[in-house]
């Protein structure tokens, strides 16, 4: 029991960034070598994230009031002889109960995940679940609605309203982003958003529902071309039990997860995919799967519905084939990154180099 408490304390110190560089490196090595500790870390970090979110929600009303006061002080709005103030208060009162319920539900979900409850998942037929966040989470939607109201007061620019969120990563510095075909299949409008919150209009220039791959082209003139990309696509297969990691957007800020390659084929023996053991959530679709050298070995596509941590990733060779097929059909030529500058660096350094090339993919 005491050992478990010490381990949880270490996980919390790691999550809060309170460890020294040497301690963090030792802790990461321990996670790599012990699957049980790694799973406990993933679950407890998720739980801590939900608690942090709940704390942020509790401050929402005061933040809204601060924004309201600031806008009124700057003269952007005037509540005298106006019903706008009453509307802002009404928005909070209307959604306060929903936000509280959603937040409580998020905490309960994390608790059930941490204790490994899986009674209802047994004896059900296996199925695949696309990892697209189609709801963008009820709590997030309510917050976005309130934020949009305030944005409307401060600016006449209409914010982009998304129906779903997934992940994509840069394939060519000129603005080509790879993601899943199922992510963009029903979207009329698309944007990609980087970690800094900059949004760029994009269009699908290639889709293949059979391989479940899509290539987007950033069409926004404000996008600045990238000279070089730090990772490359693996041209050879990966080995069973190889350590892997991914970055993606199951939430608004980027999330890191690590695991291992558990099978060299995908669902029902699909040779074009890998089975990986990793913790992912809706929104991770289209995220890169990288090995310890920083090579992209695949792209996350789905997970098995009734099996915890069983995820499938399309192999990188399918991405290379998609680029060739796109050139044959459209004439567009993509320069696939071939220079890997991540090899030999620590995981923290690798993440720092990669994260600016991973995008949220949003559409409506």
KEKENU-112946 format. One record per residue (C-alpha): x, y, z. Coordinates in pm, 1 decimal. Layout:
BEGIN
        xx        yy        zz
         X         Y         Z
...
//
This chain:
BEGIN
        xx        yy        zz
       0.0       0.0       0.0
     278.4     241.1      96.3
     461.5     154.9    -225.7
     148.8     236.7    -429.1
     113.9     572.1    -255.8
     478.0     653.3    -331.1
     422.2     559.5    -694.5
     112.5     781.1    -721.2
     308.3    1064.6    -562.3
     583.2    1017.9    -822.4
     326.7    1022.9   -1105.3
     179.7    1346.8    -972.6
     524.5    1507.8    -943.5
     599.4    1398.2   -1300.0
     265.7    1537.8   -1424.8
     317.6    1871.1   -1244.4
     673.0    1903.9   -1381.9
     824.0    1895.8   -1032.1
    1084.7    1630.1   -1111.2
    1440.3    1713.7   -1206.6
    1552.5    1622.3   -1556.4
    1733.2    1315.3   -1421.8
    1433.6    1199.6   -1214.9
    1198.7    1243.8   -1510.8
    1431.5    1043.4   -1735.4
    1452.0     761.8   -1478.0
    1074.0     763.0   -1438.3
    1022.9     739.0   -1815.5
    1263.9     445.7   -1832.7
    1070.9     274.8   -1551.2
     747.3     319.2   -1747.2
     906.3     172.9   -2057.4
    1027.7    -134.3   -1872.1
     714.6    -197.9   -1663.9
     380.9    -210.6   -1850.6
     180.3    -216.1   -1524.9
     340.5     104.6   -1397.7
     299.2     267.0   -1738.3
     -72.9     185.2   -1747.5
    -116.0     316.1   -1392.2
      63.3     636.9   -1493.4
    -157.6     684.0   -1799.8
    -475.2     635.1   -1595.6
    -367.6     854.8   -1304.6
    -249.6    1135.4   -1534.2
    -586.4    1122.6   -1710.8
    -755.7    1147.9   -1370.3
    -539.3    1448.2   -1275.5
    -621.4    1616.8   -1604.7
    -993.4    1579.6   -1532.7
    -945.3    1734.0   -1188.7
    -757.6    2025.0   -1345.6
   -1040.8    2070.8   -1595.0
   -1293.1    2072.4   -1311.2
   -1088.3    2340.4   -1136.1
   -1087.6    2551.5   -1452.4
   -1463.9    2516.8   -1483.8
   -1515.8    2638.7   -1128.1
   -1337.6    2960.4   -1225.3
   -1537.6    3008.0   -1545.1
   -1792.7    3246.3   -1399.6
   -1527.5    3477.7   -1253.5
   -1337.0    3470.6   -1584.7
   -1652.2    3568.0   -1774.4
   -1711.7    3852.8   -1531.4
   -1352.7    3971.0   -1577.1
   -1389.6    3968.0   -1955.0
   -1719.0    4151.0   -1926.1
   -1566.4    4419.4   -1697.8
   -1265.3    4460.8   -1927.5
   -1481.7    4506.9   -2238.2
   -1702.3    4757.1   -2059.5
   -1399.3    4947.8   -1925.5
   -1246.5    4969.0   -2273.4
   -1574.6    5095.0   -2414.4
   -1623.2    4792.7   -2640.2
   -1962.4    4734.0   -2480.9
   -2201.6    4942.7   -2279.4
   -2452.7    4776.2   -2054.0
   -2642.5    5095.2   -1983.8
   -2986.0    5077.9   -2136.5
   -2889.0    4738.7   -2278.5
   -3007.3    4384.5   -2228.6
   -2664.4    4236.9   -2315.0
   -2550.3    4203.3   -1954.4
   -2865.3    4015.8   -1868.6
   -2802.1    3786.2   -2166.0
   -2448.2    3702.1   -2049.5
   -2576.8    3621.9   -1700.9
   -2858.8    3420.1   -1855.4
   -2608.3    3215.4   -2058.5
   -2418.5    3125.0   -1742.3
   -2730.9    3036.0   -1549.3
   -2869.0    2834.4   -1837.0
   -2562.8    2614.6   -1880.5
   -2424.2    2607.9   -1523.8
   -2606.2    2285.1   -1438.6
   -2504.0    2117.2   -1766.5
   -2140.2    2214.2   -1714.7
   -2141.7    2081.0   -1359.0
   -2299.6    1751.4   -1467.8
   -2055.0    1712.2   -1757.6
   -1758.5    1787.1   -1533.5
   -1876.6    1539.3   -1272.7
   -1928.2    1280.1   -1543.7
   -1573.8    1333.8   -1668.7
   -1436.0    1270.7   -1319.9
   -1649.5     958.5   -1277.4
   -1530.9     825.7   -1614.3
   -1168.9     873.0   -1510.6
   -1233.0     693.4   -1179.4
   -1394.8     397.3   -1354.4
   -1104.3     387.0   -1600.5
    -849.3     392.3   -1319.5
   -1014.6      99.0   -1141.7
   -1038.9    -110.4   -1457.4
   -1418.8    -158.2   -1466.8
   -1502.5    -354.9   -1779.5
   -1801.8    -570.1   -1682.2
   -2030.0    -448.6   -1960.5
   -1764.4    -490.0   -2228.8
   -1742.5    -865.8   -2184.3
   -1932.1   -1111.1   -2404.7
   -1995.8    -848.2   -2674.1
   -1892.2    -880.5   -3035.4
   -1565.9    -699.1   -3125.1
   -1598.2    -390.6   -3345.3
   -1390.2     -96.8   -3459.5
   -1445.4     256.0   -3333.8
   -1315.1     552.6   -3538.9
   -1126.9     788.7   -3310.6
   -1295.2    1111.4   -3418.4
   -1444.6    1340.8   -3157.5
   -1776.7    1406.3   -3331.3
   -1933.6    1577.3   -3031.4
   -1623.3    1773.0   -2938.6
   -1742.6    1690.3   -2587.5
   -2058.1    1839.8   -2441.3
   -1868.5    2039.0   -2183.2
   -1643.0    2193.3   -2448.0
   -1942.8    2279.5   -2666.4
   -2111.3    2470.0   -2386.6
   -1792.8    2660.3   -2310.8
   -1745.3    2735.8   -2681.3
   -2100.0    2869.5   -2704.8
   -2039.9    3110.9   -2419.0
   -1702.7    3211.2   -2561.5
   -1867.1    3277.7   -2899.2
   -2116.7    3510.5   -2734.0
   -1835.7    3715.4   -2583.7
   -1638.2    3704.0   -2909.6
   -1940.7    3846.5   -3088.8
   -1938.3    4143.7   -2852.9
   -1567.1    4212.9   -2898.9
   -1542.5    4140.7   -3270.3
   -1758.0    4112.1   -3578.0
   -1556.1    3816.1   -3709.1
   -1756.1    3493.2   -3694.1
   -1556.9    3211.2   -3525.9
   -1534.1    2873.9   -3697.3
   -1788.9    2635.7   -3544.5
   -1668.0    2276.1   -3566.2
   -1877.6    1961.2   -3552.8
   -1581.3    1730.1   -3500.6
   -1214.9    1728.0   -3405.8
    -938.0    1486.5   -3502.1
    -563.5    1496.9   -3564.7
    -332.6    1530.4   -3863.2
      38.5    1585.4   -3913.5
     248.0    1773.9   -4166.1
     368.0    1566.2   -4458.0
     514.9    1845.7   -4669.7
     632.6    2186.9   -4549.3
     428.5    2358.5   -4821.4
     112.3    2278.0   -4627.8
      15.5    1915.7   -4697.1
    -133.2    1739.1   -4393.2
    -210.4    1365.3   -4368.1
    -512.7    1238.8   -4172.0
    -784.1     970.1   -4202.8
   -1042.3     958.3   -4480.7
   -1320.0     897.0   -4227.5
   -1224.7    1223.2   -4056.8
   -1305.4    1441.0   -4359.4
   -1560.7    1224.7   -4542.2
   -1865.4    1434.9   -4446.1
   -1704.2    1774.9   -4397.9
   -1802.2    2068.8   -4615.9
   -1552.9    2305.5   -4454.8
   -1216.6    2219.0   -4300.8
    -956.7    2398.2   -4094.1
    -633.3    2284.8   -3934.0
    -515.2    2441.2   -3611.4
    -168.3    2432.6   -3460.1
     -71.6    2421.9   -3095.2
     -56.0    2802.6   -3076.1
    -422.5    2823.6   -3178.9
    -358.2    2955.0   -3530.3
    -627.8    2831.8   -3768.1
    -581.6    2776.9   -4141.7
    -838.8    2696.1   -4407.0
    -771.9    2362.0   -4575.8
    -920.1    2141.4   -4843.8
    -903.3    1767.1   -4906.4
    -698.8    1705.2   -5221.3
    -689.1    1325.3   -5184.8
    -910.8    1072.6   -5009.9
    -917.0     694.1   -5022.6
   -1190.7     533.2   -4810.4
   -1041.9     186.7   -4866.7
    -705.2     270.4   -4709.8
    -873.1     531.9   -4484.9
    -621.3     800.9   -4575.1
    -676.2    1163.9   -4673.2
    -433.7    1440.9   -4764.2
    -529.4    1801.4   -4692.0
    -377.5    2111.9   -4849.3
    -361.8    2428.6   -4641.0
    -500.6    2700.2   -4867.5
    -477.1    2988.3   -4621.8
    -239.3    3264.8   -4736.0
    -136.7    3330.6   -4374.3
      28.1    2987.1   -4347.3
     407.3    3009.1   -4355.5
     584.5    2728.0   -4536.6
     813.1    2505.5   -4331.9
    1163.4    2441.4   -4461.1
    1220.0    2104.5   -4295.4
    1025.0    1846.7   -4093.4
    1211.6    1667.3   -3809.5
    1062.4    1318.5   -3859.3
    1060.7    1082.3   -4157.3
     835.5     799.1   -4272.7
     960.7     446.6   -4200.5
    1005.9     247.0   -4522.2
    1054.1     -89.4   -4352.4
     831.6    -279.3   -4110.9
     852.3    -251.3   -3733.7
     910.0    -532.4   -3486.7
     676.3    -687.9   -3232.8
     701.0    -527.6   -2886.2
     873.8    -219.0   -3024.8
     817.9      89.1   -2808.0
     605.9     356.5   -2977.6
     444.6     689.7   -2892.6
     189.2     926.6   -3039.2
      75.3    1287.0   -3020.1
    -280.4    1396.4   -3087.4
    -581.0    1604.2   -2994.9
    -837.4    1409.4   -2791.1
    -872.3    1745.8   -2614.0
    -800.1    2106.8   -2714.2
    -434.0    2093.0   -2609.4
    -192.8    1834.0   -2743.9
    -168.6    1499.2   -2561.1
     120.9    1250.6   -2550.0
      78.1     875.8   -2504.5
     318.3     583.7   -2526.6
     282.9     209.8   -2571.9
     416.6     -77.9   -2778.1
     349.1    -265.5   -3099.8
     138.4    -565.6   -2996.1
      82.1    -723.5   -3340.9
     229.1    -673.2   -3687.0
    -118.2    -693.7   -3843.3
    -436.5    -500.4   -3779.5
    -799.4    -594.0   -3721.1
    -881.3    -946.0   -3846.6
    -526.1    -989.5   -3975.6
    -519.3    -675.6   -4194.1
    -160.8    -663.6   -4326.7
    -180.6    -291.0   -4406.4
    -207.7    -202.1   -4037.8
     -45.8    -258.0   -3699.4
    -212.3    -337.9   -3369.5
     -67.8    -123.9   -3093.1
    -127.7    -121.0   -2720.2
    -176.7     241.9   -2616.8
    -429.0     468.7   -2447.1
    -620.0     684.3   -2698.6
    -954.3     862.5   -2712.9
   -1187.0    1020.9   -2970.4
    -986.3    1294.7   -3140.4
    -670.6    1082.4   -3180.6
    -766.2     968.4   -3533.5
    -500.9    1081.7   -3781.5
    -224.6    1114.3   -3522.5
     125.6     986.5   -3602.8
     269.5     672.1   -3443.8
     645.6     706.5   -3398.3
     917.6     468.7   -3283.8
    1198.4     554.7   -3043.8
    1413.1     687.9   -3330.1
    1145.9     938.6   -3428.1
    1037.7     761.1   -3745.1
     666.3     763.9   -3829.4
     568.2     396.7   -3856.1
     195.4     457.7   -3895.3
    -112.2     672.2   -3845.8
    -385.3     600.3   -3587.9
    -719.5     505.5   -3743.4
    -943.5     318.3   -3495.7
    -965.2     107.5   -3183.2
   -1142.1    -213.7   -3091.7
   -1467.0    -115.4   -2923.6
   -1477.9    -379.2   -2651.6
   -1107.2    -414.4   -2577.0
    -927.1    -155.3   -2369.9
    -604.7     -24.3   -2525.9
    -632.0    -223.3   -2851.7
    -568.7      35.5   -3124.1
    -501.7       4.9   -3496.7
    -263.4     215.0   -3703.5
    -225.2     221.7   -4082.0
     133.4     141.9   -4178.9
     356.3     418.5   -4314.7
     405.5     237.0   -4644.8
      36.3     304.2   -4718.2
     102.5     677.7   -4672.0
     388.7     656.8   -4923.2
     161.1     473.6   -5167.7
    -110.8     737.4   -5116.1
     133.7    1012.9   -5211.3
     222.0     827.3   -5533.0
    -144.7     767.5   -5611.9
    -226.4    1133.6   -5553.3
      44.4    1243.2   -5798.0
     -91.1    1005.8   -6063.0
    -447.2    1134.7   -6020.3
    -393.4    1506.6   -5961.9
     -38.3    1582.2   -6068.9
      39.8    1726.6   -5724.6
     381.4    1618.7   -5603.5
     453.1    1588.2   -5230.6
     804.5    1588.5   -5092.5
     787.6    1326.4   -4818.5
    1022.1    1411.9   -4529.4
    1333.1    1194.0   -4545.8
    1570.1    1359.2   -4298.3
    1520.2    1241.3   -3939.7
    1676.9    1479.1   -3685.9
    1520.7    1309.5   -3380.5
    1740.6    1001.6   -3354.9
    1952.2     991.3   -3039.8
    1753.2    1261.5   -2858.9
    1556.2    1214.6   -2536.8
    1181.0    1171.1   -2559.0
    1123.2    1519.2   -2414.1
    1348.0    1670.9   -2681.1
    1173.1    1469.6   -2952.2
     829.9    1590.1   -2839.6
     952.6    1949.6   -2829.5
    1068.9    1917.0   -3191.2
     757.1    1739.9   -3319.9
     457.6    1906.3   -3155.4
     449.7    2214.5   -3382.1
     392.9    1985.4   -3682.8
      87.2    1812.6   -3535.7
    -247.5    1979.1   -3613.0
    -603.9    1966.1   -3491.8
    -831.3    1888.3   -3787.7
   -1175.0    2048.3   -3749.8
   -1472.4    2055.0   -3982.3
   -1840.9    2113.6   -4024.2
//
